[in-house]
Amino acid sequence: MMRGTARKITMPRRFVADLMRASIRVPMVSLIRPVSIRGLLDARAQAARRPGWAAIFAKAFALVAKEQPVLRTLYVKWPSPAFYELPRSVAMVAIARVEDGQDCVLPQKIAAPDEIPLTEVDALIRRAKEAPIEQVPAFRRIMRITRLPLPLRRLFWAIGLNFGRQRANYFGSFGVTSVAAYGAGQLHALSPGPFVLSYGLAKADQTIDVVLRWDHRITDAAFIAGVLSRLEQVLNTEIAAELRADRPQTEAKAVRAVGT
């Protein structure tokens, strides 16, 4: 019989295990579509500060959700099964990190990304990637709960998942995740829901594959197909316009003729 080595599960990995337990019974389905980003690519290439794709998709999806209340709707079970509509979006952006020698993913919470500048959304994501865990408020709260004994953790997760207000605070209204930084590939992530958006690499034909997963109890595929079409429009109009406004400003030097 082979003898292995027992290794401690770090707190971030324990959180991922709890997240997968909470996600396993959610009836998530997926729709994949290539989205044209021609206008967005042109605008981003000329921007003085180029925000990351996670920030771009987080704000773009929130702009679509501002128009579509269904995208701000949660399925909750307590006190009885119901839909709970939020007044604004809350994004949870998956941040890949290495803690104590183990890979992990932690969600950075961004409230109403459609209401703040794209550069600010990007700054929040970058800080979550680079700052120590204890300096990121969303991560500190996650670690506080994850350190609790198992029975208390299960209680906190049950409350967080099944009361509408708490569900928004702890899990947001949609998630954004991707493995594009590590190469091509389609990611179909598990989540407690209700919506998870992932994206691939920008391709030579100026499209990008977008995967949108959703809780089928909330809506159906025909609606989601329309959402992806609207997302394409928003990326190439509102988001592109914000990037164009951030172009480097070149000041023309005044030329004065000198007479003799």
Contacts in CASP RR format, 6 or more apart in sequence:
PFRMAT RR
TARGET T0000
AUTHOR 0000-0000-0000
METHOD contacts of the structure
MODEL  1
MMRGTARKITMPRRFVADLMRASIRVPMVSLIRPVSIRGLLDARAQAARR
PGWAAIFAKAFALVAKEQPVLRTLYVKWPSPAFYELPRSVAMVAIARVED
GQDCVLPQKIAAPDEIPLTEVDALIRRAKEAPIEQVPAFRRIMRITRLPL
PLRRLFWAIGLNFGRQRANYFGSFGVTSVAAYGAGQLHALSPGPFVLSYG
LAKADQTIDVVLRWDHRITDAAFIAGVLSRLEQVLNTEIAAELRADRPQT
EAKAVRAVGT
9 17 0 8 1.000
10 99 0 8 1.000
10 100 0 8 1.000
10 101 0 8 1.000
10 102 0 8 1.000
10 104 0 8 1.000
11 99 0 8 1.000
11 143 0 8 1.000
11 146 0 8 1.000
11 147 0 8 1.000
12 97 0 8 1.000
12 99 0 8 1.000
12 102 0 8 1.000
12 104 0 8 1.000
12 105 0 8 1.000
12 106 0 8 1.000
12 133 0 8 1.000
12 143 0 8 1.000
12 146 0 8 1.000
13 102 0 8 1.000
13 104 0 8 1.000
14 146 0 8 1.000
15 104 0 8 1.000
15 106 0 8 1.000
15 142 0 8 1.000
15 143 0 8 1.000
15 146 0 8 1.000
16 104 0 8 1.000
16 105 0 8 1.000
18 146 0 8 1.000
18 153 0 8 1.000
18 157 0 8 1.000
19 190 0 8 1.000
19 191 0 8 1.000
19 192 0 8 1.000
20 190 0 8 1.000
21 157 0 8 1.000
22 157 0 8 1.000
22 161 0 8 1.000
22 192 0 8 1.000
23 190 0 8 1.000
23 191 0 8 1.000
23 192 0 8 1.000
23 193 0 8 1.000
24 190 0 8 1.000
26 190 0 8 1.000
26 191 0 8 1.000
26 192 0 8 1.000
26 193 0 8 1.000
26 215 0 8 1.000
27 215 0 8 1.000
27 216 0 8 1.000
27 217 0 8 1.000
28 190 0 8 1.000
28 191 0 8 1.000
28 193 0 8 1.000
28 196 0 8 1.000
28 213 0 8 1.000
28 214 0 8 1.000
28 215 0 8 1.000
28 216 0 8 1.000
29 213 0 8 1.000
29 214 0 8 1.000
29 216 0 8 1.000
29 221 0 8 1.000
30 188 0 8 1.000
30 211 0 8 1.000
30 212 0 8 1.000
30 213 0 8 1.000
31 211 0 8 1.000
31 212 0 8 1.000
31 221 0 8 1.000
31 224 0 8 1.000
31 225 0 8 1.000
31 228 0 8 1.000
32 186 0 8 1.000
32 209 0 8 1.000
32 210 0 8 1.000
32 211 0 8 1.000
33 209 0 8 1.000
33 210 0 8 1.000
33 212 0 8 1.000
33 225 0 8 1.000
33 228 0 8 1.000
34 203 0 8 1.000
34 207 0 8 1.000
34 208 0 8 1.000
34 209 0 8 1.000
34 210 0 8 1.000
35 207 0 8 1.000
35 208 0 8 1.000
35 209 0 8 1.000
35 210 0 8 1.000
35 228 0 8 1.000
35 231 0 8 1.000
35 232 0 8 1.000
35 235 0 8 1.000
36 206 0 8 1.000
36 207 0 8 1.000
36 232 0 8 1.000
36 236 0 8 1.000
37 202 0 8 1.000
37 206 0 8 1.000
37 207 0 8 1.000
37 208 0 8 1.000
37 232 0 8 1.000
37 235 0 8 1.000
37 236 0 8 1.000
38 206 0 8 1.000
38 236 0 8 1.000
39 235 0 8 1.000
39 236 0 8 1.000
39 240 0 8 1.000
40 56 0 8 1.000
40 235 0 8 1.000
40 236 0 8 1.000
40 239 0 8 1.000
40 240 0 8 1.000
40 243 0 8 1.000
41 202 0 8 1.000
41 206 0 8 1.000
42 240 0 8 1.000
43 239 0 8 1.000
43 240 0 8 1.000
43 241 0 8 1.000
43 243 0 8 1.000
43 244 0 8 1.000
44 50 0 8 1.000
44 51 0 8 1.000
44 56 0 8 1.000
44 240 0 8 1.000
44 243 0 8 1.000
46 243 0 8 1.000
46 244 0 8 1.000
46 247 0 8 1.000
47 243 0 8 1.000
47 244 0 8 1.000
47 246 0 8 1.000
47 247 0 8 1.000
48 246 0 8 1.000
48 247 0 8 1.000
48 248 0 8 1.000
49 119 0 8 1.000
49 122 0 8 1.000
49 246 0 8 1.000
51 118 0 8 1.000
51 119 0 8 1.000
51 121 0 8 1.000
51 122 0 8 1.000
51 243 0 8 1.000
52 122 0 8 1.000
52 125 0 8 1.000
53 178 0 8 1.000
53 180 0 8 1.000
53 199 0 8 1.000
54 93 0 8 1.000
54 125 0 8 1.000
54 176 0 8 1.000
54 178 0 8 1.000
55 93 0 8 1.000
55 113 0 8 1.000
55 118 0 8 1.000
55 121 0 8 1.000
55 122 0 8 1.000
55 125 0 8 1.000
56 118 0 8 1.000
56 235 0 8 1.000
56 239 0 8 1.000
57 176 0 8 1.000
57 197 0 8 1.000
57 199 0 8 1.000
57 210 0 8 1.000
58 91 0 8 1.000
58 93 0 8 1.000
58 110 0 8 1.000
58 113 0 8 1.000
58 121 0 8 1.000
58 125 0 8 1.000
58 175 0 8 1.000
58 176 0 8 1.000
59 113 0 8 1.000
59 114 0 8 1.000
59 118 0 8 1.000
59 121 0 8 1.000
59 239 0 8 1.000
60 231 0 8 1.000
60 234 0 8 1.000
60 235 0 8 1.000
60 238 0 8 1.000
60 239 0 8 1.000
61 71 0 8 1.000
61 89 0 8 1.000
61 91 0 8 1.000
61 174 0 8 1.000
61 176 0 8 1.000
61 195 0 8 1.000
61 197 0 8 1.000
61 231 0 8 1.000
62 89 0 8 1.000
62 91 0 8 1.000
62 112 0 8 1.000
62 113 0 8 1.000
62 114 0 8 1.000
62 174 0 8 1.000
63 114 0 8 1.000
63 234 0 8 1.000
63 238 0 8 1.000
63 239 0 8 1.000
64 71 0 8 1.000
64 227 0 8 1.000
64 230 0 8 1.000
64 231 0 8 1.000
64 234 0 8 1.000
65 71 0 8 1.000
65 72 0 8 1.000
65 89 0 8 1.000
65 114 0 8 1.000
65 173 0 8 1.000
65 174 0 8 1.000
66 88 0 8 1.000
66 89 0 8 1.000
66 114 0 8 1.000
67 230 0 8 1.000
68 227 0 8 1.000
68 230 0 8 1.000
69 85 0 8 1.000
70 218 0 8 1.000
70 219 0 8 1.000
70 223 0 8 1.000
71 89 0 8 1.000
71 173 0 8 1.000
71 174 0 8 1.000
71 195 0 8 1.000
71 227 0 8 1.000
72 85 0 8 1.000
72 86 0 8 1.000
72 87 0 8 1.000
72 88 0 8 1.000
72 89 0 8 1.000
72 173 0 8 1.000
73 83 0 8 1.000
73 84 0 8 1.000
73 85 0 8 1.000
73 86 0 8 1.000
73 173 0 8 1.000
73 194 0 8 1.000
73 218 0 8 1.000
73 219 0 8 1.000
74 83 0 8 1.000
74 84 0 8 1.000
74 85 0 8 1.000
74 86 0 8 1.000
74 164 0 8 1.000
74 167 0 8 1.000
74 168 0 8 1.000
74 173 0 8 1.000
74 194 0 8 1.000
74 218 0 8 1.000
75 81 0 8 1.000
75 82 0 8 1.000
75 83 0 8 1.000
75 84 0 8 1.000
75 194 0 8 1.000
75 215 0 8 1.000
75 217 0 8 1.000
75 218 0 8 1.000
76 82 0 8 1.000
76 83 0 8 1.000
76 84 0 8 1.000
76 161 0 8 1.000
76 162 0 8 1.000
76 163 0 8 1.000
76 164 0 8 1.000
76 167 0 8 1.000
77 161 0 8 1.000
77 162 0 8 1.000
78 162 0 8 1.000
78 163 0 8 1.000
83 218 0 8 1.000
84 164 0 8 1.000
84 165 0 8 1.000
84 167 0 8 1.000
84 168 0 8 1.000
86 168 0 8 1.000
86 173 0 8 1.000
88 111 0 8 1.000
88 112 0 8 1.000
88 114 0 8 1.000
88 115 0 8 1.000
89 112 0 8 1.000
89 113 0 8 1.000
89 114 0 8 1.000
89 173 0 8 1.000
89 174 0 8 1.000
90 109 0 8 1.000
90 110 0 8 1.000
90 111 0 8 1.000
90 112 0 8 1.000
90 168 0 8 1.000
90 169 0 8 1.000
90 172 0 8 1.000
90 173 0 8 1.000
90 174 0 8 1.000
91 109 0 8 1.000
91 110 0 8 1.000
91 111 0 8 1.000
91 113 0 8 1.000
91 172 0 8 1.000
91 173 0 8 1.000
91 174 0 8 1.000
91 175 0 8 1.000
91 176 0 8 1.000
92 107 0 8 1.000
92 108 0 8 1.000
92 109 0 8 1.000
92 110 0 8 1.000
92 171 0 8 1.000
92 172 0 8 1.000
92 174 0 8 1.000
92 175 0 8 1.000
92 176 0 8 1.000
93 107 0 8 1.000
93 108 0 8 1.000
93 110 0 8 1.000
93 125 0 8 1.000
93 128 0 8 1.000
93 175 0 8 1.000
93 176 0 8 1.000
93 177 0 8 1.000
94 105 0 8 1.000
94 106 0 8 1.000
94 107 0 8 1.000
94 175 0 8 1.000
94 176 0 8 1.000
94 177 0 8 1.000
94 178 0 8 1.000
94 189 0 8 1.000
95 105 0 8 1.000
95 106 0 8 1.000
95 107 0 8 1.000
95 108 0 8 1.000
95 125 0 8 1.000
95 128 0 8 1.000
95 129 0 8 1.000
96 103 0 8 1.000
96 104 0 8 1.000
96 105 0 8 1.000
96 129 0 8 1.000
96 181 0 8 1.000
97 103 0 8 1.000
97 104 0 8 1.000
97 105 0 8 1.000
97 106 0 8 1.000
97 129 0 8 1.000
97 133 0 8 1.000
98 104 0 8 1.000
99 133 0 8 1.000
105 177 0 8 1.000
106 128 0 8 1.000
106 133 0 8 1.000
106 138 0 8 1.000
106 139 0 8 1.000
106 142 0 8 1.000
107 138 0 8 1.000
107 142 0 8 1.000
107 175 0 8 1.000
108 124 0 8 1.000
108 125 0 8 1.000
108 128 0 8 1.000
108 136 0 8 1.000
108 138 0 8 1.000
108 139 0 8 1.000
109 137 0 8 1.000
109 138 0 8 1.000
109 172 0 8 1.000
110 121 0 8 1.000
110 124 0 8 1.000
110 125 0 8 1.000
113 121 0 8 1.000
117 242 0 8 1.000
118 239 0 8 1.000
118 242 0 8 1.000
118 243 0 8 1.000
119 246 0 8 1.000
127 136 0 8 1.000
128 136 0 8 1.000
128 138 0 8 1.000
128 139 0 8 1.000
133 139 0 8 1.000
133 140 0 8 1.000
133 143 0 8 1.000
134 140 0 8 1.000
134 143 0 8 1.000
145 153 0 8 1.000
145 156 0 8 1.000
145 157 0 8 1.000
146 153 0 8 1.000
148 156 0 8 1.000
159 166 0 8 1.000
160 166 0 8 1.000
160 167 0 8 1.000
160 169 0 8 1.000
160 170 0 8 1.000
160 171 0 8 1.000
161 167 0 8 1.000
161 170 0 8 1.000
161 171 0 8 1.000
161 192 0 8 1.000
171 192 0 8 1.000
171 193 0 8 1.000
173 194 0 8 1.000
173 195 0 8 1.000
174 193 0 8 1.000
174 194 0 8 1.000
174 195 0 8 1.000
174 196 0 8 1.000
174 197 0 8 1.000
175 191 0 8 1.000
175 193 0 8 1.000
175 195 0 8 1.000
175 196 0 8 1.000
175 197 0 8 1.000
176 196 0 8 1.000
176 197 0 8 1.000
176 198 0 8 1.000
177 187 0 8 1.000
177 189 0 8 1.000
177 196 0 8 1.000
177 197 0 8 1.000
177 198 0 8 1.000
178 187 0 8 1.000
178 198 0 8 1.000
178 199 0 8 1.000
178 200 0 8 1.000
179 185 0 8 1.000
179 187 0 8 1.000
179 198 0 8 1.000
179 200 0 8 1.000
180 199 0 8 1.000
180 200 0 8 1.000
180 201 0 8 1.000
183 201 0 8 1.000
184 200 0 8 1.000
184 201 0 8 1.000
185 200 0 8 1.000
185 201 0 8 1.000
185 209 0 8 1.000
186 198 0 8 1.000
186 200 0 8 1.000
186 209 0 8 1.000
186 211 0 8 1.000
187 198 0 8 1.000
187 200 0 8 1.000
187 211 0 8 1.000
188 198 0 8 1.000
188 211 0 8 1.000
188 213 0 8 1.000
189 196 0 8 1.000
189 198 0 8 1.000
189 213 0 8 1.000
191 213 0 8 1.000
193 213 0 8 1.000
193 214 0 8 1.000
193 215 0 8 1.000
194 214 0 8 1.000
194 215 0 8 1.000
194 218 0 8 1.000
195 212 0 8 1.000
195 213 0 8 1.000
195 214 0 8 1.000
195 215 0 8 1.000
196 212 0 8 1.000
196 213 0 8 1.000
196 214 0 8 1.000
197 210 0 8 1.000
197 211 0 8 1.000
197 212 0 8 1.000
197 213 0 8 1.000
198 210 0 8 1.000
198 211 0 8 1.000
198 213 0 8 1.000
199 208 0 8 1.000
199 209 0 8 1.000
199 210 0 8 1.000
199 211 0 8 1.000
200 208 0 8 1.000
200 209 0 8 1.000
200 210 0 8 1.000
201 208 0 8 1.000
202 208 0 8 1.000
203 209 0 8 1.000
210 228 0 8 1.000
210 231 0 8 1.000
212 224 0 8 1.000
212 227 0 8 1.000
212 228 0 8 1.000
214 224 0 8 1.000
END
